[in-house]
Amino acid sequence: MLVIFGGLPGTGKSTIARQLAERLRACYLRIDTIEEAIRTSGVLAPGAEVGPAGYITTYRLAADNLRMGACVVADSVNPLKITRDAFREVAERAGVAFLEVETICSDVEEHRRRVEERSSDTEGHTPPSWEAVRTRRYEAWDRPRLQIDTATSPIAQSVDRIIQSLPRR
């Protein structure tokens, strides 16, 4: 099974995804970690952007783990239809079920507070500013998904809701 997360920074996505992966004993793949590894590897020219490399790497790692029978939790902003489609394609090619989860924070002031007060838990990663989050390109979802509003749903309740929503095989 592949659980595909999406949502702007500061919506609680990584906190929920990490706890879900622990509960499911799943492989946890986080884009921030992968992109930071690429940045610090020395393969990029100074100031160069990672571009799609982090997502492409994550798709491949997810596919490998799914083929080995592991459950995978993919944690990323997943801001574009093309990235969401690519994650779904990974699950379909591996012949496994998937669940798409979008985290939001409907309380704008709470969302802003979270973004402005958080520190990184990934070595070398600098979290984005509120302005960067507020103006980030984030395409609206065009299909059903499980939407979790972390302004109204505590973390443990959110994880339970996701587990209850997992497709049964």
C-alpha positions as CSV (number, residue, x, y, z in Angstrom):
1,M,0.0,0.0,0.0
2,L,1.2,3.5,-0.8
3,V,-0.1,6.5,1.4
4,I,0.5,9.7,-0.6
5,F,0.6,12.9,1.4
6,G,0.3,16.4,0.1
7,G,-0.1,19.8,1.8
8,L,1.6,23.1,2.3
9,P,4.4,23.4,4.8
10,G,3.2,23.9,8.3
11,T,-0.1,22.0,8.0
12,G,1.1,19.1,10.1
13,K,1.8,16.8,7.2
14,S,5.2,15.4,8.3
15,T,4.1,15.0,11.9
16,I,1.1,12.9,10.8
17,A,3.0,11.0,8.1
18,R,5.8,10.1,10.5
19,Q,3.3,8.8,13.2
20,L,1.3,6.9,10.6
21,A,4.5,5.2,9.3
22,E,5.4,4.2,12.8
23,R,1.9,2.8,13.5
24,L,1.9,0.9,10.2
25,R,5.6,-0.1,10.4
26,A,5.9,1.4,7.0
27,C,8.8,2.7,5.0
28,Y,8.8,6.5,5.4
29,L,10.0,8.6,2.5
30,R,10.3,12.3,3.1
31,I,11.1,14.7,0.2
32,D,12.8,17.2,2.5
33,T,15.3,14.6,3.6
34,I,16.0,13.4,0.0
35,E,16.3,16.9,-1.4
36,E,18.7,18.0,1.4
37,A,20.8,14.9,0.7
38,I,21.0,15.9,-3.0
39,R,21.9,19.5,-2.1
40,T,24.7,18.4,0.2
41,S,26.0,15.6,-2.0
42,G,28.2,18.0,-4.1
43,V,26.6,17.0,-7.4
44,L,24.8,20.3,-7.9
45,A,26.5,23.5,-9.0
46,P,26.5,26.2,-6.2
47,G,23.1,27.8,-6.1
48,A,21.5,25.2,-8.4
49,E,18.0,24.0,-7.6
50,V,17.2,20.3,-6.9
51,G,14.4,20.5,-9.4
52,P,12.4,17.3,-9.9
53,A,15.3,15.1,-8.7
54,G,13.9,14.7,-5.2
55,Y,10.5,13.6,-6.4
56,I,11.9,11.2,-9.1
57,T,14.2,9.7,-6.4
58,T,11.2,9.2,-4.1
59,Y,9.1,7.6,-6.8
60,R,11.9,5.0,-7.4
61,L,12.5,4.3,-3.7
62,A,8.7,3.9,-3.2
63,A,8.5,1.5,-6.2
64,D,11.4,-0.6,-4.9
65,N,9.8,-0.9,-1.4
66,L,6.3,-1.6,-2.7
67,R,7.7,-4.4,-5.0
68,M,9.2,-5.9,-1.8
69,G,5.8,-5.9,-0.1
70,A,6.4,-2.9,2.2
71,C,3.8,-0.3,3.0
72,V,5.2,3.1,2.0
73,V,4.3,6.6,3.4
74,A,5.4,9.3,1.0
75,D,5.6,12.7,2.7
76,S,5.9,15.8,0.4
77,V,4.2,19.0,-0.4
78,N,3.1,17.3,-3.6
79,P,1.9,20.7,-5.0
80,L,1.2,19.7,-8.6
81,K,-1.2,17.4,-10.4
82,I,1.8,15.9,-12.3
83,T,3.5,14.9,-9.0
84,R,0.3,13.5,-7.6
85,D,-0.3,11.5,-10.8
86,A,3.2,10.2,-10.7
87,F,2.8,8.8,-7.2
88,R,-0.5,7.1,-8.2
89,E,1.3,5.6,-11.2
90,V,3.9,4.2,-8.9
91,A,1.2,2.4,-6.9
92,E,-0.6,1.2,-10.0
93,R,2.5,-0.2,-11.6
94,A,3.4,-2.0,-8.4
95,G,-0.2,-3.4,-8.2
96,V,-0.9,-2.0,-4.8
97,A,-3.7,0.1,-3.3
98,F,-3.1,3.7,-2.5
99,L,-4.6,6.5,-0.4
100,E,-4.1,10.2,-1.1
101,V,-4.1,12.4,1.9
102,E,-4.1,16.2,1.8
103,T,-3.4,18.1,5.0
104,I,-4.7,21.7,5.4
105,C,-4.8,24.2,8.3
106,S,-8.0,26.2,7.9
107,D,-7.0,28.6,10.6
108,V,-4.7,31.0,8.7
109,E,-3.3,32.6,11.9
110,E,-2.5,29.2,13.4
111,H,-0.9,28.1,10.1
112,R,1.2,31.2,10.0
113,R,2.3,30.8,13.6
114,R,3.3,27.2,12.9
115,V,5.4,28.2,9.9
116,E,7.1,31.1,11.7
117,E,7.8,29.2,14.9
118,R,9.0,25.9,13.6
119,S,12.6,24.7,13.3
120,S,13.9,22.1,10.9
121,D,14.2,18.5,12.0
122,T,16.2,17.7,8.9
123,E,19.9,18.5,9.1
124,G,20.8,21.4,6.8
125,H,17.2,22.1,5.8
126,T,15.8,25.6,6.3
127,P,12.0,25.7,6.6
128,P,10.3,28.2,4.2
129,S,9.1,31.6,5.4
130,W,5.4,32.4,5.8
131,E,5.7,34.5,2.6
132,A,7.2,31.6,0.7
133,V,4.4,29.3,1.9
134,R,1.6,31.8,1.2
135,T,2.8,32.5,-2.3
136,R,3.8,28.9,-3.2
137,R,2.3,27.4,-6.3
138,Y,-0.1,24.7,-5.1
139,E,-2.6,23.4,-7.6
140,A,-6.1,22.5,-6.3
141,W,-6.8,18.8,-6.2
142,D,-9.0,17.5,-9.0
143,R,-10.1,14.2,-7.5
144,P,-11.3,12.7,-4.3
145,R,-8.7,12.4,-1.4
146,L,-8.9,12.2,2.3
147,Q,-8.5,15.8,3.5
148,I,-7.3,16.4,7.1
149,D,-7.8,19.8,8.7
150,T,-5.2,20.0,11.4
151,A,-6.8,23.2,12.8
152,T,-9.7,21.0,14.0
153,S,-8.3,17.5,14.1
154,P,-5.6,16.5,16.7
155,I,-2.6,14.5,15.4
156,A,-3.6,11.2,17.0
157,Q,-7.2,11.5,15.7
158,S,-5.9,12.4,12.2
159,V,-3.7,9.3,12.2
160,D,-6.6,7.1,13.3
161,R,-8.8,8.6,10.6
162,I,-6.2,7.8,7.9
163,I,-5.9,4.2,9.2
164,Q,-9.7,3.8,9.1
165,S,-9.7,5.1,5.5
166,L,-7.0,2.8,4.2
167,P,-8.3,0.6,1.3
168,R,-8.7,-3.1,2.3
169,R,-7.2,-5.7,0.1
